Amino acid sequence: LCYAEFASTVPVAGSAYTFAYASLGELVAWIIGWDLVLEFALGTAVVAVGWSGYVRSLMDNVNWTMPEALSGPDVAEGFGFDILAFALVLVLTVILVIGMKLSARVTSVVVAIKV
């Protein structure tokens, strides 16, 4: 709803950055722009780690095991490299870089699987 109000107030592309630029000035818009970049990056990483946990759980249920070095961090140990999350982000980045048609096809397949 907020983005719809932004769009009707300032009818150009640019999301919250453009609205902030038009209403609050360049410095606030710059801060909001970088905040959006960090928000999207962090959101992507968090979703990828969650997806990785689901895949690991699925693999455990069918008695497939990954090597300990590739199985990702243990929750009690804290930070570690999660190869499945990295692979997901890498694959999705490549799909988006290749183009819109492939991205639309992948989205259709994922939605069909979900249904």
Secondary structure, 3 states (H helix, E strand, C coil): CHHHHHHHHCCCCCHHHHHHHHHHCHHHHHHHHHHHHHHHHHHHHHHHHHHHHHHHHHHHHCCCCCCHHHCCCCCCCCCCCCHHHHHHHHHHHHHHHHCHHHHHHHHHHHHHHHC
